[in-house]
Amino acid sequence: MSIILDHVNYIYGADTPLAMHALKDICLQIKDGEFVGIIGHTGSGKSTLMQHLNGLVKATDGHIYYNGQDIYDDDYNMKELRSKVGLVFQYPEHQLFEVDVFSDVCFGPKNLGLDKKEVELRAYDALRKVGFPNELFYQSPFELSGGQKRRAAIAGVLAMKPEVLILDEPTAGLDPKGRDEILQQVKKLQQETGMTILLVSHSMEDVAEYVDRIIVMNQGSVLFDDTPKNVFAHYKELEEVGLAAPQVTYILNALQEKGLPVDTSVTTISEAASEIVKALHK
């Protein structure tokens, strides 16, 4: 399974005086089982790009292939694509509406026409995968904490059994503890199921900690596409486009400038701590 974007362009308000080029000649391949971070300043095109992947937005020109099929073919089943490529919007808890959490998570698979037993099994499995407490299954979603609402909303998408999960700023508005819990659960899900996950985030620390590959968007184009270590090595170029590297990158570079022999390519706090201890013992 893979997603291929072949020279994808998207223009808001095409053929009007207010036309704006939101995506410019995007060529990407997302491979099966990857955990990819998408970063970029506000207006860089990252959310627009994600909405193309399950057909919510159609490219002005170019092609998108899912498992070798062009999703813009006249006979392509777009409904099936949206069950395979799940998109969790920013602040997804605003989409919760049922009387209790379990009913809300059942809503998606029920609309696939599945029988009651299969629907409920999927809902239970999805809630378990996001670490949702059993005792809250029949609680009103409006009585939950922010982090619990976020888990319930993600479970609602997982119950559709997608092959690809797109998370658009899944930790926005959460406190540090809630943010870490959500991302740790997402990483565990990816490791246990092999699901392809795309994480849109403004947090450099989050993408450095959890993803295997980072795509940096800038003004509708791909600026960098590489491992976290290689992307954040370009921290000065990132600063020029309104981004930054994780704080540990700046700390390690400052220590190196002071003469401490540290590896400035490490990107997580645990790696940085080990590197500093090792350098001090030399």
Accessible surface in RSA format (square Angstrom, percent):
REM  Atomic radii and reference values for relative SASA: ProtOr
REM  Chains: A
REM  Algorithm: Lee & Richards
REM  Probe-radius: 1.40
REM  Slices: 20
REM RES _ NUM      All-atoms   Total-Side   Main-Chain    Non-polar    All polar
REM                ABS   REL    ABS   REL    ABS   REL    ABS   REL    ABS   REL
RES MET A   1   103.58  53.6  60.64  40.1  42.94 102.2  60.82  51.7  42.76  56.7
RES SER A   2    28.06  23.7  23.41  31.2   4.65  10.7  12.28  26.2  15.78  22.1
RES ILE A   3     2.62   1.5   2.62   2.0   0.00   0.0   2.62   1.9   0.00   0.0
RES ILE A   4    64.53  36.7  64.53  48.1   0.00   0.0  64.53  46.5   0.00   0.0
RES LEU A   5     3.84   2.1   1.57   1.1   2.26   5.7   1.57   1.1   2.26   6.1
RES ASP A   6    50.64  35.5  49.47  49.2   1.17   2.8   7.59  17.9  43.06  42.9
RES HIS A   7    96.85  52.9  96.29  66.9   0.56   1.4  65.79  67.8  31.07  36.1
RES VAL A   8     0.00   0.0   0.00   0.0   0.00   0.0   0.00   0.0   0.00   0.0
RES ASN A   9    23.57  16.3  23.57  22.8   0.00   0.0   3.07   7.4  20.51  19.8
RES TYR A  10    38.65  18.0  38.65  22.0   0.00   0.0  10.48   7.9  28.17  34.7
RES ILE A  11    47.34  26.9  41.74  31.1   5.60  13.5  41.74  30.1   5.60  15.2
RES TYR A  12    87.32  40.8  86.62  49.3   0.70   1.8  68.73  51.6  18.59  22.9
RES GLY A  13    41.36  51.0   0.00   N/A  41.36  51.0  28.44  78.0  12.93  28.9
RES ALA A  14    42.89  39.4  26.85  41.4  16.04  36.5  27.58  38.8  15.31  40.6
RES ASP A  15   154.21 108.0 106.53 106.0  47.67 112.7  45.56 107.2 108.65 108.4
RES THR A  16    65.74  46.8  51.01  51.7  14.73  35.1  54.35  73.0  11.39  17.2
RES PRO A  17   140.35 102.3  98.38  89.7  41.97 152.6 111.42  92.0  28.92 179.8
RES LEU A  18   157.95  88.0 139.46  99.8  18.49  46.5 144.55 101.5  13.41  36.1
RES ALA A  19    52.43  48.2  25.42  39.2  27.00  61.4  25.75  36.3  26.67  70.7
RES MET A  20   112.41  58.2 107.81  71.4   4.59  10.9  71.98  61.2  40.42  53.6
RES HIS A  21    78.18  42.7  61.93  43.0  16.25  41.6  42.76  44.1  35.41  41.2
RES ALA A  22     9.61   8.8   2.81   4.3   6.80  15.5   8.27  11.6   1.34   3.6
RES LEU A  23     0.00   0.0   0.00   0.0   0.00   0.0   0.00   0.0   0.00   0.0
RES LYS A  24    80.70  39.4  76.72  47.1   3.97   9.5  36.93  33.2  43.77  46.6
RES ASP A  25    80.69  56.5  67.45  67.1  13.24  31.3  27.19  64.0  53.50  53.4
RES ILE A  26     1.50   0.9   0.63   0.5   0.86   2.1   1.50   1.1   0.00   0.0
RES CYS A  27    64.85  49.1  42.98  47.9  21.87  51.4  32.95  83.5  31.90  34.4
RES LEU A  28    15.23   8.5   5.54   4.0   9.68  24.3  12.71   8.9   2.52   6.8
RES GLN A  29    77.48  43.3  70.48  51.5   7.00  16.7  16.61  35.4  60.87  46.2
RES ILE A  30     4.67   2.7   3.68   2.7   0.99   2.4   3.68   2.7   0.99   2.7
RES LYS A  31   121.77  59.4 121.35  74.5   0.43   1.0  63.84  57.5  57.93  61.7
RES ASP A  32    76.93  53.9  53.51  53.3  23.42  55.4  15.20  35.8  61.73  61.6
RES GLY A  33    23.14  28.5   0.00   N/A  23.14  28.5  12.85  35.3  10.29  23.0
RES GLU A  34    38.68  22.2  35.42  26.8   3.26   7.8  18.94  36.6  19.73  16.1
RES PHE A  35     0.40   0.2   0.40   0.3   0.00   0.0   0.40   0.2   0.00   0.0
RES VAL A  36     0.00   0.0   0.00   0.0   0.00   0.0   0.00   0.0   0.00   0.0
RES GLY A  37     0.00   0.0   0.00   N/A   0.00   0.0   0.00   0.0   0.00   0.0
RES ILE A  38     0.71   0.4   0.71   0.5   0.00   0.0   0.71   0.5   0.00   0.0
RES ILE A  39     0.00   0.0   0.00   0.0   0.00   0.0   0.00   0.0   0.00   0.0
RES GLY A  40     0.21   0.3   0.00   N/A   0.21   0.3   0.00   0.0   0.21   0.5
RES HIS A  41    49.50  27.1  46.48  32.3   3.02   7.7  39.08  40.3  10.42  12.1
RES THR A  42   118.98  84.6 100.08 101.5  18.90  45.0  78.53 105.5  40.45  61.1
RES GLY A  43    70.96  87.5   0.00   N/A  70.96  87.5  38.41 105.4  32.55  72.9
RES SER A  44     0.32   0.3   0.00   0.0   0.32   0.7   0.02   0.0   0.30   0.4
RES GLY A  45     9.26  11.4   0.00   N/A   9.26  11.4   6.56  18.0   2.70   6.0
RES LYS A  46    12.83   6.3  12.22   7.5   0.61   1.5   4.28   3.8   8.56   9.1
RES SER A  47    40.01  33.8  38.38  51.2   1.63   3.8  24.67  52.5  15.34  21.5
RES THR A  48    14.17  10.1  12.99  13.2   1.18   2.8   0.56   0.8  13.61  20.6
RES LEU A  49     1.31   0.7   1.31   0.9   0.00   0.0   1.31   0.9   0.00   0.0
RES MET A  50     3.29   1.7   3.29   2.2   0.00   0.0   3.29   2.8   0.00   0.0
RES GLN A  51    47.32  26.5  47.32  34.6   0.00   0.0   3.13   6.7  44.19  33.5
RES HIS A  52     0.00   0.0   0.00   0.0   0.00   0.0   0.00   0.0   0.00   0.0
RES LEU A  53     3.97   2.2   1.76   1.3   2.20   5.5   1.76   1.2   2.20   5.9
RES ASN A  54     8.51   5.9   8.51   8.2   0.00   0.0   0.00   0.0   8.51   8.2
RES GLY A  55     9.45  11.7   0.00   N/A   9.45  11.7   0.61   1.7   8.84  19.8
RES LEU A  56    86.68  48.3  56.25  40.2  30.43  76.5  56.87  39.9  29.81  80.2
RES VAL A  57    27.08  17.8  23.37  21.2   3.71   8.9  27.08  23.5   0.00   0.0
RES LYS A  58   135.22  66.0 122.48  75.1  12.74  30.3  70.82  63.7  64.39  68.6
RES ALA A  59     9.64   8.9   0.19   0.3   9.45  21.5   0.19   0.3   9.45  25.0
RES THR A  60    63.71  45.3  31.26  31.7  32.45  77.3  36.37  48.9  27.33  41.3
RES ASP A  61    76.57  53.6  69.09  68.8   7.48  17.7  40.90  96.3  35.68  35.6
RES GLY A  62    20.45  25.2   0.00   N/A  20.45  25.2   6.02  16.5  14.43  32.3
RES HIS A  63    80.88  44.2  80.88  56.2   0.00   0.0  51.26  52.8  29.62  34.5
RES ILE A  64     0.93   0.5   0.93   0.7   0.00   0.0   0.93   0.7   0.00   0.0
RES TYR A  65    63.87  29.8  63.54  36.1   0.33   0.9  37.35  28.1  26.52  32.7
RES TYR A  66    11.36   5.3  10.92   6.2   0.44   1.1  10.92   8.2   0.44   0.5
RES ASN A  67    64.13  44.2  37.43  36.2  26.70  64.3  27.63  66.5  36.50  35.3
RES GLY A  68    65.88  81.2   0.00   N/A  65.88  81.2  34.29  94.1  31.59  70.7
RES GLN A  69   109.52  61.2 106.60  77.9   2.92   7.0  28.67  61.0  80.85  61.3
RES ASP A  70    16.15  11.3  13.86  13.8   2.29   5.4   5.97  14.0  10.18  10.2
RES ILE A  71     1.56   0.9   0.28   0.2   1.28   3.1   0.28   0.2   1.28   3.5
RES TYR A  72    37.22  17.4  17.12   9.7  20.10  52.3  21.44  16.1  15.78  19.4
RES ASP A  73    73.09  51.2  63.00  62.7  10.09  23.9  12.64  29.7  60.45  60.3
RES ASP A  74   158.85 111.3 117.72 117.2  41.13  97.3  43.98 103.5 114.87 114.6
RES ASP A  75   133.38  93.4  99.33  98.9  34.05  80.5  50.24 118.2  83.14  82.9
RES TYR A  76    39.36  18.4  17.99  10.2  21.36  55.6  14.09  10.6  25.27  31.1
RES ASN A  77    83.15  57.3  72.43  70.0  10.72  25.8  28.42  68.4  54.73  52.9
RES MET A  78    51.98  26.9  48.78  32.3   3.20   7.6  48.78  41.5   3.20   4.2
RES LYS A  79   142.45  69.5 134.44  82.5   8.01  19.1  91.16  82.0  51.29  54.6
RES GLU A  80    92.52  53.1  87.43  66.1   5.09  12.1  29.61  57.3  62.91  51.4
RES LEU A  81     1.57   0.9   0.04   0.0   1.53   3.9   1.27   0.9   0.30   0.8
RES ARG A  82   100.04  42.0  88.76  45.2  11.28  26.9  32.40  44.3  67.64  41.0
RES SER A  83    13.86  11.7  12.62  16.8   1.24   2.8   4.93  10.5   8.93  12.5
RES LYS A  84    65.81  32.1  65.81  40.4   0.00   0.0  20.94  18.8  44.87  47.8
RES VAL A  85     0.00   0.0   0.00   0.0   0.00   0.0   0.00   0.0   0.00   0.0
RES GLY A  86     5.25   6.5   0.00   N/A   5.25   6.5   5.25  14.4   0.00   0.0
RES LEU A  87    17.73   9.9   4.04   2.9  13.70  34.4   4.04   2.8  13.70  36.9
RES VAL A  88     2.49   1.6   0.77   0.7   1.72   4.1   2.49   2.2   0.00   0.0
RES PHE A  89    75.33  37.7  75.20  46.6   0.13   0.3  75.20  45.6   0.13   0.4
RES GLN A  90    79.59  44.5  66.09  48.3  13.50  32.1  10.67  22.7  68.92  52.3
RES TYR A  91    87.66  40.9  85.37  48.6   2.28   5.9  54.50  41.0  33.15  40.9
RES PRO A  92     2.28   1.7   2.19   2.0   0.09   0.3   2.19   1.8   0.09   0.5
RES GLU A  93    26.60  15.3  19.33  14.6   7.27  17.3   7.13  13.8  19.47  15.9
RES HIS A  94   145.07  79.3 110.37  76.7  34.70  88.8  75.51  77.8  69.55  80.9
RES GLN A  95    99.76  55.8  83.62  61.1  16.14  38.4  49.10 104.5  50.66  38.4
RES LEU A  96    12.28   6.8   5.71   4.1   6.56  16.5   5.71   4.0   6.56  17.7
RES PHE A  97   110.95  55.5  88.88  55.0  22.07  57.4  89.94  54.5  21.01  60.1
RES GLU A  98    42.08  24.2  39.51  29.9   2.56   6.1   2.35   4.5  39.73  32.4
RES VAL A  99   120.59  79.4 102.39  92.7  18.20  43.9 110.33  95.9  10.26  27.8
RES ASP A 100    21.34  14.9  21.34  21.2   0.00   0.0   3.04   7.2  18.29  18.2
RES VAL A 101     0.25   0.2   0.00   0.0   0.25   0.6   0.25   0.2   0.00   0.0
RES PHE A 102    22.83  11.4  22.83  14.1   0.00   0.0  22.83  13.8   0.00   0.0
RES SER A 103    32.96  27.9  29.42  39.3   3.54   8.2  11.67  24.9  21.29  29.8
RES ASP A 104    15.07  10.6  11.05  11.0   4.02   9.5   0.26   0.6  14.81  14.8
RES VAL A 105     0.75   0.5   0.52   0.5   0.23   0.6   0.69   0.6   0.06   0.2
RES CYS A 106     8.06   6.1   8.06   9.0   0.00   0.0   2.89   7.3   5.17   5.6
RES PHE A 107    88.89  44.5  88.64  54.9   0.25   0.7  88.89  53.9   0.00   0.0
RES GLY A 108    15.05  18.6   0.00   N/A  15.05  18.6  12.38  34.0   2.67   6.0
RES PRO A 109     0.00   0.0   0.00   0.0   0.00   0.0   0.00   0.0   0.00   0.0
RES LYS A 110   118.98  58.0 109.57  67.2   9.41  22.4  65.36  58.8  53.62  57.1
RES ASN A 111    85.04  58.6  66.35  64.1  18.69  45.0  29.15  70.2  55.89  54.0
RES LEU A 112    58.54  32.6  29.85  21.4  28.69  72.1  31.77  22.3  26.78  72.1
RES GLY A 113    68.28  84.2   0.00   N/A  68.28  84.2  35.59  97.7  32.69  73.2
RES LEU A 114    57.13  31.8  41.23  29.5  15.91  40.0  44.05  30.9  13.08  35.2
RES ASP A 115    96.20  67.4  81.76  81.4  14.43  34.1  48.71 114.6  47.49  47.4
RES LYS A 116   153.05  74.7 141.00  86.5  12.05  28.7 113.33 102.0  39.72  42.3
RES LYS A 117   151.36  73.8 144.28  88.5   7.08  16.9  90.94  81.9  60.42  64.4
RES GLU A 118    53.64  30.8  52.69  39.9   0.95   2.3  16.63  32.2  37.01  30.2
RES VAL A 119     5.31   3.5   5.31   4.8   0.00   0.0   5.31   4.6   0.00   0.0
RES GLU A 120    61.30  35.2  59.88  45.3   1.42   3.4  13.45  26.0  47.85  39.1
RES LEU A 121    99.34  55.3  95.40  68.2   3.94   9.9  96.50  67.8   2.83   7.6
RES ARG A 122    38.03  16.0  34.66  17.7   3.37   8.0   3.60   4.9  34.43  20.9
RES ALA A 123     0.00   0.0   0.00   0.0   0.00   0.0   0.00   0.0   0.00   0.0
RES TYR A 124   102.91  48.0 102.91  58.6   0.00   0.0  69.93  52.6  32.98  40.7
RES ASP A 125    38.23  26.8  37.85  37.7   0.38   0.9  16.80  39.5  21.43  21.4
RES ALA A 126     2.76   2.5   0.93   1.4   1.83   4.2   2.15   3.0   0.61   1.6
RES LEU A 127     0.00   0.0   0.00   0.0   0.00   0.0   0.00   0.0   0.00   0.0
RES ARG A 128   129.90  54.5 117.21  59.7  12.69  30.2  51.76  70.7  78.13  47.4
RES LYS A 129    57.47  28.0  48.10  29.5   9.37  22.3  21.40  19.3  36.07  38.4
RES VAL A 130     6.95   4.6   6.94   6.3   0.01   0.0   6.95   6.0   0.00   0.0
RES GLY A 131    37.02  45.7   0.00   N/A  37.02  45.7  21.37  58.6  15.65  35.1
RES PHE A 132     6.40   3.2   0.00   0.0   6.40  16.7   0.10   0.1   6.30  18.0
RES PRO A 133    42.41  30.9  31.44  28.7  10.97  39.9  42.41  35.0   0.00   0.0
RES ASN A 134    99.02  68.3  85.86  83.0  13.16  31.7  27.66  66.6  71.36  69.0
RES GLU A 135   143.08  82.1 106.92  80.9  36.16  86.1  66.61 128.8  76.47  62.4
RES LEU A 136    33.99  18.9  33.99  24.3   0.00   0.0  33.99  23.9   0.00   0.0
RES PHE A 137    12.10   6.1  11.87   7.4   0.23   0.6  11.87   7.2   0.23   0.7
RES TYR A 138   154.45  72.1 129.64  73.8  24.81  64.6 101.85  76.5  52.60  64.8
RES GLN A 139    60.66  33.9  55.28  40.4   5.38  12.8   4.89  10.4  55.77  42.3
RES SER A 140    29.51  24.9  24.76  33.1   4.75  10.9  17.14  36.5  12.37  17.3
RES PRO A 141     0.31   0.2   0.13   0.1   0.18   0.7   0.13   0.1   0.18   1.1
RES PHE A 142   124.18  62.1 102.44  63.5  21.74  56.6 102.44  62.1  21.74  62.2
RES GLU A 143   119.68  68.7  86.41  65.4  33.28  79.2  38.12  73.7  81.56  66.6
RES LEU A 144    16.08   9.0   1.71   1.2  14.37  36.1   3.52   2.5  12.57  33.8
RES SER A 145    61.63  52.1  47.47  63.4  14.16  32.6  50.91 108.4  10.72  15.0
RES GLY A 146    36.29  44.8   0.00   N/A  36.29  44.8  23.09  63.4  13.20  29.6
RES GLY A 147    16.80  20.7   0.00   N/A  16.80  20.7  11.92  32.7   4.88  10.9
RES GLN A 148    50.98  28.5  50.26  36.7   0.72   1.7   9.72  20.7  41.26  31.3
RES LYS A 149    50.52  24.6  50.52  31.0   0.00   0.0   5.53   5.0  44.99  47.9
RES ARG A 150     3.73   1.6   3.73   1.9   0.00   0.0   0.00   0.0   3.73   2.3
RES ARG A 151    28.69  12.0  28.58  14.6   0.11   0.3   3.43   4.7  25.26  15.3
RES ALA A 152     0.88   0.8   0.18   0.3   0.69   1.6   0.18   0.3   0.69   1.8
RES ALA A 153    11.61  10.7   3.39   5.2   8.22  18.7   6.97   9.8   4.64  12.3
RES ILE A 154     3.81   2.2   3.81   2.8   0.00   0.0   3.81   2.7   0.00   0.0
RES ALA A 155     0.00   0.0   0.00   0.0   0.00   0.0   0.00   0.0   0.00   0.0
RES GLY A 156    19.00  23.4   0.00   N/A  19.00  23.4  14.20  39.0   4.80  10.8
RES VAL A 157    28.70  18.9  27.32  24.7   1.38   3.3  28.70  24.9   0.00   0.0
RES LEU A 158    10.05   5.6   2.85   2.0   7.20  18.1   2.85   2.0   7.20  19.4
RES ALA A 159     1.08   1.0   0.00   0.0   1.08   2.5   1.08   1.5   0.00   0.0
RES MET A 160    45.58  23.6  40.56  26.8   5.02  11.9  40.26  34.2   5.32   7.0
RES LYS A 161   109.35  53.3  97.51  59.8  11.84  28.2  55.14  49.6  54.21  57.7
RES PRO A 162     8.25   6.0   0.37   0.3   7.88  28.7   0.37   0.3   7.88  49.0
RES GLU A 163    46.82  26.9  39.47  29.9   7.35  17.5  19.33  37.4  27.49  22.4
RES VAL A 164     5.22   3.4   5.22   4.7   0.00   0.0   5.22   4.5   0.00   0.0
RES LEU A 165     0.00   0.0   0.00   0.0   0.00   0.0   0.00   0.0   0.00   0.0
RES ILE A 166     0.00   0.0   0.00   0.0   0.00   0.0   0.00   0.0   0.00   0.0
RES LEU A 167     0.00   0.0   0.00   0.0   0.00   0.0   0.00   0.0   0.00   0.0
RES ASP A 168    12.78   8.9  12.25  12.2   0.52   1.2   0.02   0.0  12.76  12.7
RES GLU A 169    15.78   9.1  15.36  11.6   0.41   1.0   5.27  10.2  10.51   8.6
RES PRO A 170     1.69   1.2   1.44   1.3   0.25   0.9   1.69   1.4   0.00   0.0
RES THR A 171    15.82  11.2  11.35  11.5   4.46  10.6   0.15   0.2  15.66  23.7
RES ALA A 172    17.93  16.5   7.53  11.6  10.39  23.6  17.88  25.2   0.05   0.1
RES GLY A 173    73.31  90.4   0.00   N/A  73.31  90.4  30.02  82.4  43.29  97.0
RES LEU A 174    27.86  15.5   8.39   6.0  19.46  48.9  10.13   7.1  17.73  47.7
RES ASP A 175    90.65  63.5  78.22  77.9  12.43  29.4  36.51  85.9  54.14  54.0
RES PRO A 176    88.27  64.3  88.22  80.4   0.05   0.2  88.27  72.9   0.00   0.0
RES LYS A 177   145.57  71.0 137.18  84.2   8.39  20.0 112.43 101.2  33.14  35.3
RES GLY A 178    10.75  13.3   0.00   N/A  10.75  13.3  10.19  28.0   0.56   1.2
RES ARG A 179    69.81  29.3  69.81  35.6   0.00   0.0   8.37  11.4  61.44  37.2
RES ASP A 180    53.40  37.4  53.40  53.2   0.00   0.0   9.53  22.4  43.87  43.8
RES GLU A 181    62.01  35.6  58.86  44.5   3.15   7.5  23.28  45.0  38.73  31.6
RES ILE A 182     3.28   1.9   3.00   2.2   0.28   0.7   3.07   2.2   0.21   0.6
RES LEU A 183     1.41   0.8   1.29   0.9   0.13   0.3   1.29   0.9   0.13   0.3
RES GLN A 184   102.52  57.3  96.18  70.3   6.34  15.1  31.71  67.5  70.80  53.7
RES GLN A 185    37.18  20.8  35.46  25.9   1.72   4.1   7.16  15.2  30.01  22.8
RES VAL A 186     5.55   3.7   4.57   4.1   0.99   2.4   5.55   4.8   0.00   0.0
RES LYS A 187    40.26  19.6  40.26  24.7   0.00   0.0  29.11  26.2  11.14  11.9
RES LYS A 188   105.70  51.6 104.62  64.2   1.08   2.6  53.83  48.4  51.87  55.3
RES LEU A 189     5.91   3.3   4.14   3.0   1.77   4.5   5.73   4.0   0.18   0.5
RES GLN A 190    17.02   9.5  15.95  11.7   1.07   2.5   0.00   0.0  17.02  12.9
RES GLN A 191   124.65  69.7  90.32  66.0  34.33  81.7  34.11  72.6  90.54  68.7
RES GLU A 192   115.66  66.4  76.83  58.1  38.83  92.5  40.79  78.9  74.88  61.1
RES THR A 193    60.76  43.2  23.23  23.5  37.54  89.5  31.21  41.9  29.55  44.7
RES GLY A 194    38.60  47.6   0.00   N/A  38.60  47.6  29.41  80.7   9.19  20.6
RES MET A 195    22.10  11.4  15.15  10.0   6.95  16.6  22.10  18.8   0.00   0.0
RES THR A 196     5.45   3.9   5.36   5.4   0.09   0.2   2.23   3.0   3.22   4.9
RES ILE A 197     0.00   0.0   0.00   0.0   0.00   0.0   0.00   0.0   0.00   0.0
RES LEU A 198     0.20   0.1   0.20   0.1   0.00   0.0   0.20   0.1   0.00   0.0
RES LEU A 199     1.15   0.6   1.15   0.8   0.00   0.0   1.15   0.8   0.00   0.0
RES VAL A 200     0.10   0.1   0.10   0.1   0.00   0.0   0.10   0.1   0.00   0.0
RES SER A 201     4.85   4.1   4.85   6.5   0.00   0.0   2.26   4.8   2.58   3.6
RES HIS A 202    95.35  52.1  77.76  54.0  17.59  45.0  68.64  70.7  26.72  31.1
RES SER A 203    32.87  27.8  24.71  33.0   8.16  18.8  26.72  56.9   6.15   8.6
RES MET A 204    14.63   7.6  13.00   8.6   1.62   3.9  13.00  11.1   1.62   2.1
RES GLU A 205    68.61  39.4  63.71  48.2   4.90  11.7  43.27  83.7  25.33  20.7
RES ASP A 206     6.43   4.5   5.77   5.7   0.66   1.6   0.97   2.3   5.46   5.4
RES VAL A 207     0.00   0.0   0.00   0.0   0.00   0.0   0.00   0.0   0.00   0.0
RES ALA A 208     7.20   6.6   0.00   0.0   7.20  16.4   0.00   0.0   7.20  19.1
RES GLU A 209    90.02  51.7  68.58  51.9  21.44  51.0  16.33  31.6  73.68  60.2
RES TYR A 210    22.03  10.3  20.14  11.5   1.88   4.9  14.03  10.5   7.99   9.9
RES VAL A 211    10.74   7.1   0.00   0.0  10.74  25.9   0.00   0.0  10.74  29.1
RES ASP A 212    75.22  52.7  61.53  61.2  13.69  32.4  32.15  75.7  43.07  43.0
RES ARG A 213    34.24  14.4  34.24  17.5   0.00   0.0  19.52  26.7  14.72   8.9
RES ILE A 214     0.00   0.0   0.00   0.0   0.00   0.0   0.00   0.0   0.00   0.0
RES ILE A 215     0.29   0.2   0.29   0.2   0.00   0.0   0.29   0.2   0.00   0.0
RES VAL A 216     0.00   0.0   0.00   0.0   0.00   0.0   0.00   0.0   0.00   0.0
RES MET A 217     0.00   0.0   0.00   0.0   0.00   0.0   0.00   0.0   0.00   0.0
RES ASN A 218    26.83  18.5  24.28  23.5   2.55   6.1   1.12   2.7  25.72  24.9
RES GLN A 219   119.20  66.7 110.28  80.6   8.93  21.3  28.52  60.7  90.68  68.8
RES GLY A 220     1.49   1.8   0.00   N/A   1.49   1.8   0.42   1.1   1.07   2.4
RES SER A 221    40.06  33.9  40.00  53.4   0.06   0.1  27.33  58.2  12.73  17.8
RES VAL A 222    47.47  31.2  21.41  19.4  26.07  62.8  21.41  18.6  26.07  70.7
RES LEU A 223    68.13  37.9  45.51  32.6  22.61  56.8  49.42  34.7  18.71  50.4
RES PHE A 224    38.04  19.0  33.19  20.6   4.84  12.6  38.04  23.1   0.00   0.0
RES ASP A 225    60.87  42.6  31.22  31.1  29.65  70.1  13.88  32.7  46.99  46.9
RES ASP A 226    59.82  41.9  52.94  52.7   6.88  16.3  14.53  34.2  45.29  45.2
RES THR A 227    62.45  44.4  61.84  62.7   0.61   1.5  58.93  79.1   3.52   5.3
RES PRO A 228    14.75  10.8  14.75  13.4   0.00   0.0  14.75  12.2   0.00   0.0
RES LYS A 229    82.71  40.4  80.64  49.5   2.07   4.9  75.86  68.3   6.85   7.3
RES ASN A 230    74.40  51.3  72.07  69.6   2.33   5.6  11.08  26.7  63.32  61.2
RES VAL A 231     0.49   0.3   0.02   0.0   0.46   1.1   0.49   0.4   0.00   0.0
RES PHE A 232     2.45   1.2   1.95   1.2   0.50   1.3   2.40   1.5   0.05   0.1
RES ALA A 233    70.50  64.8  38.70  59.7  31.81  72.4  48.89  68.9  21.61  57.2
RES HIS A 234    68.30  37.3  67.70  47.1   0.60   1.5  41.38  42.6  26.92  31.3
RES TYR A 235    34.92  16.3  34.92  19.9   0.00   0.0  22.16  16.6  12.77  15.7
RES LYS A 236   133.25  65.0 131.12  80.4   2.14   5.1  73.34  66.0  59.91  63.8
RES GLU A 237    73.92  42.4  72.98  55.2   0.94   2.2  36.42  70.4  37.51  30.6
RES LEU A 238     0.00   0.0   0.00   0.0   0.00   0.0   0.00   0.0   0.00   0.0
RES GLU A 239    81.82  47.0  63.47  48.0  18.35  43.7  25.18  48.7  56.63  46.2
RES GLU A 240   146.54  84.1 107.02  81.0  39.53  94.1  47.36  91.6  99.18  81.0
RES VAL A 241    31.54  20.8  20.72  18.8  10.82  26.1  29.84  25.9   1.70   4.6
RES GLY A 242    61.27  75.6   0.00   N/A  61.27  75.6  33.98  93.3  27.28  61.1
RES LEU A 243    20.20  11.2   7.27   5.2  12.92  32.5  13.02   9.1   7.18  19.3
RES ALA A 244    37.18  34.2  36.07  55.7   1.11   2.5  36.07  50.8   1.11   2.9
RES ALA A 245     2.91   2.7   0.00   0.0   2.91   6.6   0.00   0.0   2.91   7.7
RES PRO A 246     0.85   0.6   0.85   0.8   0.00   0.0   0.85   0.7   0.00   0.0
RES GLN A 247   113.19  63.3 113.01  82.6   0.18   0.4  43.20  91.9  70.00  53.1
RES VAL A 248    13.64   9.0  13.48  12.2   0.16   0.4  13.52  11.7   0.12   0.3
RES THR A 249     3.88   2.8   3.88   3.9   0.00   0.0   3.15   4.2   0.72   1.1
RES TYR A 250    60.07  28.0  54.31  30.9   5.75  15.0  54.70  41.1   5.37   6.6
RES ILE A 251    88.56  50.4  84.78  63.2   3.78   9.1  88.48  63.7   0.08   0.2
RES LEU A 252     0.11   0.1   0.11   0.1   0.00   0.0   0.11   0.1   0.00   0.0
RES ASN A 253    26.19  18.1  25.58  24.7   0.61   1.5   6.11  14.7  20.08  19.4
RES ALA A 254    50.39  46.3  46.87  72.3   3.51   8.0  49.38  69.5   1.00   2.7
RES LEU A 255    50.12  27.9  50.09  35.8   0.02   0.1  50.12  35.2   0.00   0.0
RES GLN A 256    88.49  49.5  78.00  57.0  10.49  25.0  19.98  42.5  68.51  52.0
RES GLU A 257   147.20  84.5 107.92  81.6  39.27  93.5  47.54  92.0  99.66  81.4
RES LYS A 258   179.85  87.7 142.98  87.7  36.87  87.8  91.12  82.0  88.73  94.5
RES GLY A 259    62.07  76.5   0.00   N/A  62.07  76.5  36.57 100.3  25.50  57.1
RES LEU A 260    36.69  20.4  33.23  23.8   3.46   8.7  34.88  24.5   1.81   4.9
RES PRO A 261    72.43  52.8  54.76  49.9  17.67  64.2  68.12  56.2   4.31  26.8
RES VAL A 262     7.04   4.6   0.00   0.0   7.04  17.0   1.47   1.3   5.57  15.1
RES ASP A 263    67.45  47.2  58.80  58.5   8.65  20.5  24.57  57.8  42.88  42.8
RES THR A 264    36.44  25.9  28.27  28.7   8.17  19.5   0.50   0.7  35.94  54.3
RES SER A 265    42.77  36.1  36.73  49.0   6.04  13.9  33.20  70.7   9.57  13.4
RES VAL A 266    13.22   8.7  13.03  11.8   0.19   0.5  13.03  11.3   0.19   0.5
RES THR A 267     8.41   6.0   6.17   6.3   2.24   5.3   1.38   1.8   7.03  10.6
RES THR A 268    17.39  12.4  13.48  13.7   3.90   9.3  15.83  21.3   1.55   2.3
RES ILE A 269   125.16  71.2 123.96  92.4   1.20   2.9 123.96  89.3   1.20   3.2
RES SER A 270    74.81  63.2  64.38  85.9  10.42  24.0  53.98 115.0  20.82  29.2
RES GLU A 271    65.15  37.4  57.84  43.8   7.32  17.4  30.14  58.3  35.01  28.6
RES ALA A 272     6.97   6.4   6.97  10.8   0.00   0.0   6.97   9.8   0.00   0.0
RES ALA A 273    52.14  47.9  45.25  69.8   6.89  15.7  51.52  72.6   0.62   1.6
RES SER A 274    74.72  63.1  63.45  84.7  11.27  26.0  39.16  83.4  35.56  49.8
RES GLU A 275    16.91   9.7  15.76  11.9   1.15   2.7   1.05   2.0  15.85  12.9
RES ILE A 276    45.67  26.0  45.67  34.0   0.00   0.0  45.67  32.9   0.00   0.0
RES VAL A 277    78.94  51.9  78.09  70.7   0.84   2.0  78.94  68.6   0.00   0.0
RES LYS A 278   112.84  55.0 106.53  65.4   6.31  15.0  65.27  58.7  47.57  50.7
RES ALA A 279     3.95   3.6   0.12   0.2   3.83   8.7   0.35   0.5   3.60   9.5
RES LEU A 280   115.16  64.1  88.44  63.3  26.71  67.2  90.56  63.6  24.60  66.2
RES HIS A 281   150.80  82.4 116.67  81.1  34.13  87.3  75.95  78.3  74.85  87.1
RES LYS A 282   163.34  79.7  96.90  59.5  66.44 158.2  95.82  86.2  67.52  71.9
END  Absolute sums over single chains surface
CHAIN  1 A    13611.2      10896.9       2714.2       7449.3       6161.9
END  Absolute sums over all chains
TOTAL         13611.2      10896.9       2714.2       7449.3       6161.9
